[in-house]
Amino acid sequence: MGTTPEHIKQRNAEYKARSRERLGEYDRAYYAAHAEGKRAAANAWNAANPEERRERDSAYAREWRARVRKSVIERFGGKCAECGFSDWRALQIDHINGGGNQERMLATSPHAYYKAIIASEDRRYQILCPNCNQIKRYVRGERRQRAEPPAT
């Protein structure tokens, strides 16, 4: 085998497949031996730096949402289906046949909502800029309908 990135990835995948059980045993033993110390260190850091942790977690969440939103927009063409506007910060996910508010309210989390959109094989969605989306809603007489949130 060579040393190209593809060969290295393949070699690593083959090793993991061959050694999955042994590696799992090692990981469980290591965790069991070090769990208390790792937990104590994490709790100490979180207690000493609550603002820093909140800031770090918020930054991570913002980056994650932007990354996932960009991937959804790219999956559906990366620009407004009507006018061609392409700045991802303003583009919106439009449900071609309406019902988007209900679908969004029934999702258990933003992660689940975006995941369902990415995984969907049908063409229920399109990307529109805010102006084209509002014009579409006005022309078609679409109104926001309240959906009942899922029972917890």
Secondary structure, 3 states (H helix, E strand, C coil): CCCCHHHHHHHHHHHHHHHHHHHHHHHHHHHHHHHHHHHHHHHHHHHHCHHHHHHHHHHHHHHHHHHHHHHHHHHCCCCCCCCCCCCCCCCEEEECCCCHHHHHHHCCCHHHHHHHHHHCCCCCEEEECHHHHHHHHHHHCCCCCCCCCCCC
